[in-house]
């Protein structure tokens, strides 16, 4: 259950989540598979999978829930091929070209016929809420997928006041400074070996470097020409490695071997649910501190507009 990505949000009112309401509201929106007439569906599933029926795990002020998104795979090329074939047959039979409206109607019929026979695919997305920091983090690589989970949570609770985490100083500006000036780097932060640089005004596209010395001459030359950092690999306190993005999202999260060893050393009586909660508590506590450090290094959170 170790998160690989983080989409971070500030919770402005925790009332809908407090006092057990979270556990009370989720069962109504428990996941059920898509029916033959549905293209997609999302609902809550137990974070521990088949080992438990519990939808909400709370450990030391940290809450873990999981959503399952399922959709049917019906490529547009398949519909187009079937449509072309049927249009040709109709036109040959009726001796006239079909009008645009007729083709659209035929396309809708084909979609409805093929949808129940299409394969399904499923994707689980975990959500973590920290009562201490008031942050919600979603293990999703894109903001779109994270928003789908937030929409489900908002629907389940009736209301949810959250906004993407915003900081006082632009992350791209701060990361560019870290790369330009070694002395500006916070204690505990180590620059990694991968970066994405964007040219000023986007004129010359994007420069990506991987497995590269970011303090080397080539990168410094690009920075001197006005390139800014949009993504950069960093390591924090030797515990967590990640790619930090200019929208404060985090990708490619990796936990140090020492952290994983610490998790494996915990006594869980070989109970998968206890194992899940032990790992989650360790991960959430660490990432809570990581988020706090990043916010501090970015000059604190941005003040909401008046």
C-alpha positions, 0 to 999 in steps of 0.5 A: 500500500506504499504510495507511489504518487501524491496529489496534495490538497488542503482541507478547509473544513474537516467537520464532514470527516470528523466524529466517525462520519467518514465510516458512516457515509462510505458504505452507501457508495461502496463499489459495485461492478459496471453493468452492461449499460454503464461505461464506467463506475467508481466506488469505495473498496476496503483498503486491505482488499479481500482480507477485510470488509472495513472501508476506513482505517484510522491509525494515530490520526491518519485515515486511509480509504480506497476507491476503485474505478472501473471502465469498459474498454471499447476503442474508437477504432472498433466502433469506426470500423463497424460503423463504416461497414454498416454505412456501406451496407445501408448505402448499397441497399438503399442506393443513396448516401446516408445523412450525417444524422443517420450516421450518428444514430447508427454510431450510437446503436453500435456503441450500445450493442458493443458496450456490454461485450467490452472488457473491463479494467479496474484501477484502485486509488488510495486516499490519505487524510491527516487530521494533524496537518489537515492535508488530503493526499491521493496516490494518483499520477494525475490530478484528473484521477485524484479529482474523481476520487475527491468527487466521490468523497464529496458525494459521499459526505454531502460536502467537502471543502478542499483546494489543491495545495498552494504555496507562497513561492512558485515551486519552479522558482525555488527548485531553480534556485536550489539547482543554481546555488548549492548553498540555498538547498535546505538541510536534509535535501539532496538533489537527485540525478533527473530534471526537466527544464523549461525554456523561458516562454516555452520557446525552445521546448523542454530539456530532460536529463536523467541519470545526470550530474545536475550540478554539471556544466551543461545544466548550469549553462541551460539555467544561465540561459533562462531555463527553469525547473519544472520537475526535479528528483530530490531526496529527503533525509535519506528516507524518501526519494521523489520527483517534485513537480512545479504544481506541488505534486509528487511522483516516483516516490521511493522509500529507503530500504531502512524504512521498508526494513523497519516496517517489515520488522514490526510484529503483526502476527501475520495478520494482513490487516495489522500489516496494512495499518502498521505500514500505513502509520509509518508511511503517513507519519513520514510523508506528513513530515515531508509535506511540512518540510516542502511547504516550509521550503516554499515559503509557507502556504499561499494565503487565500484570496480575500 
